[in-house]
């Protein structure tokens, strides 16, 4: 009894029961055929704590929120106390005493909450299943545990980065990233330069690890997640109960836990269901309410995951941690879920383009890459919101700590690519949504075409593509296309002829002996095939009919 009570004190918060783990027990609040995909019956209901547990949990929750507020405001608070003369030994001792008393009171509240849980049969059944699963992580126990939605920190790991045979015995470490090219200097000059830049390096580190990272990934802020908790729980309930989703914890090579959700359509949606779409969310996106819904409604199998520090994932979303997380997600899809590389599509929205392009670069056998509302490089977007005098500091901070170099990574991938540009995008434009030419998706397209077809994308070809990119609607696009007299059949035959006679590896030399008119026409043809416009703002969900496979010859 005492052992069970202690487990109830230290056990995780239970939020929802997706389905009854014991088939012999009656299921309350059974809801008929679910409105979700596939018509699966919804069997879930919110966990109902008893009065004692409900009130004590509320007290502890408010204490957690106040602690978070004090943490984020601590620099200002310390500065204020210092100016008022409160930071001295004689005044700090009573503060320490009050803090100790408060901690003892909170411990007593936690013990009372344990009693409330101990008297609730639903929680006792849950904590018993959780303890059994920790001792014996069998498929049967995991299936029972999957009936509950609870604090993900207590979820047993389902897959580790080193479970792959080729990685057994390897020491933990980060996966490979593209690094900025170092500037070559003399030995003496390099030492003096490093010493001179030490203050700037310290400031860059502080910026990146304090408000910089939180501004770039606001979804990692605890208070925002707390405000969205109800919405996230509802989204997860829909994925599990209506779509048959399977939640899993993956352990990346840096030790971070990655929260994932897999919806398997291989047995119900024909050919599309045999394809897996791995979804990479935006900087405030979660798989519970994010872009996974678009390919899911189309009929694909879907694997969503949360950035480090988002939802149930641990860590902080720096580029290295992001790539480590994406690596273990791809490995999980291949070695645990059983998909082949040729059946995997990487789909990303907004800042998720970094991990998507990294995966395409690192796993070139994936079948396709779809980037929605993404950008070429973070630096131009960071520079647009800061004073001119801060440019050197911001440039250094971005390049050393937040180097989201999407275009550079994208050019390493040889497979099919589709870019979706939001014509009213207000986030990834450098001058505003009314200036469509400042959309950084344009630069992503130009970098890709210039790398793959350098002989076509000469000065004249680039000028023609820029004119097409400047069109604000479909009518203007068609006008540019017809003015250059682009012949789709001729362009396709030229590319197919080159592909037959030459190597298929990019960059291609097609267009080398072509007239200026031919290069312009071919450049516009390629631009239209690689990019599609979507008349919407940055955060508008992508409709299912806009999610299409990238063009291939």
C-alpha positions, 0 to 999 in steps of 0.5 A: 500500500505504501509503495503504491501511494508513493508511486501515486505521489511521484507519478505523472499527470494523467490527462485522458483515457483513449480507450479501455485497456481492460476489455472486461471493464465497461467503457464510459461515455462511448461515442459512436462512429468517429467523424475522423478519417476511416470512421474509427470509433472514438472511445476516449474520455477525459480523466476525472480526478477526485476533488482532493486531487483536482484542487491540489493539482491546481495549486501545484500547476499555479506554482509551476506557472509562477516559477516559470514567470520568475525564471523568465523575468529573473534578470529584471527582478535581480536588477530591481532588487540590486537597485533597491539594496535588497541583495545583501546577506542580512536580507537574503537569509529570511528569503531563504527561510521563506523559500524553504517553508514554501517548498515544505508546503508544496511537498505537503500538497503533493502528498495530499495529491497522492492520496487523491490519486490513490483513492481513484481506481482509474489512476491506480490502474494507470500507474500499475500499467505504467510500472509494469511497462517500465519493468517489462516493455513488451508489446502487450504492455505498451499497447495497454499504456498507449490507452492513456495520455499522460506526462510524456516524460514518464513514457518508456522509450520506444526506439533509440538512435543506436538500435540500428546495427550499423550504429551499435557501439558508437559513442553519442554525438551530433550528426553532421551539419554544413558549417560556414566556411572559415576565414583564413588568417595568419596565425598571429592575426588569428590570435589577436582577432580572437581575443578582440572578438571575445566580448562579442562572442560572449554576447552572441552566446548569451543572446542565442541561449536566452531570448534569441532562441525563444524568439526563433522558436516560440513554441519552446516557451513553457507558458505558450505550451501551457496556454495551448495545452487544451488544444494540443490534448484535443488534437492528440485525442483526435489522432489516436482515437479517430485516426488510429495514431501510435505515439512513440518516444524516440531517443536521439544521439544527444539524449533528447527525447523526441515525441512522435505520432504515426498514423498507418494507412498502409492497409486502408488507403491503397497506393497513397497509404503505402507512402510515408510523409514525415512532417516537419512543423513550424517554429510554433507548430506541434504535430497535434495541430500542425501540418500533419493533417494535410497529407493525412486527409489526402490518404498518406501514412503520416509520421509527425514529430515535435521539435526539441523542447516542444510538447513531449520532446526534451532539449532546446531547438538549436540546429544541431539538436534539430538535425539529431532529432530528424535523424532518429525520426528517419531511422525510426521510420525505416527500421521500426515502422518498416518503410523503404527510403523510396516510399518516404516523402519529407514535407515541411512548413516554414522553419521546418524546412531546415530539418527537411532539407537536412534529411533530404541531404543526408538521406538522398534516397528519399522519394521527394521533398515538399517545402511549404512557406519556407525560406533560403536562409535565416540571416536576411529575415533576422536582419530585417527586424534589427537596427543597422548598428546591430548587423555584425552582432546578429550576423555572428549570432545567426551564423554560429548558433542558428545557421538555418541554411536551407538553400545550401542543404537543398542543393545537396539533394538530387531528387524531386522538389516542390516549393509552395509559395504563399502569395500573401506571406507576411513572415518570410518577406523582408519588406512586407506581404505586399512586395511578393518579390521580397518573399525568401521562397523566391531566393530558394527557388533561384538557388535551386535552379541555378545549381541544377541548371546553371547553363539555363539560369544565365543572366537572361534566364534569371531575369525571366524567372524573376519576372514570373516570380513578380506576378501577383496572381495566376493571370499575370503568371500566365501572361508572362508565360505566354509572352515568352511563348513557352512550349511545355512539350518542347521543354519536356522533350529537351530535358528528357533527351538530355537525361537519356544521353547524359548522367542524371546527377545535377548540375546539368549542362543542358542549355549550353548550346541553346539560344537566349529565347530557348533558355528563357523558355526552359527557365520559365518551364522549370520555375513553374514545375518546381514552384506552385503558388498558394494565395494565402497568408503564412499560417493558413493551413494548406488544403489537401488539394494543394498537397501534390507530388513534386514534378519528375520527368 
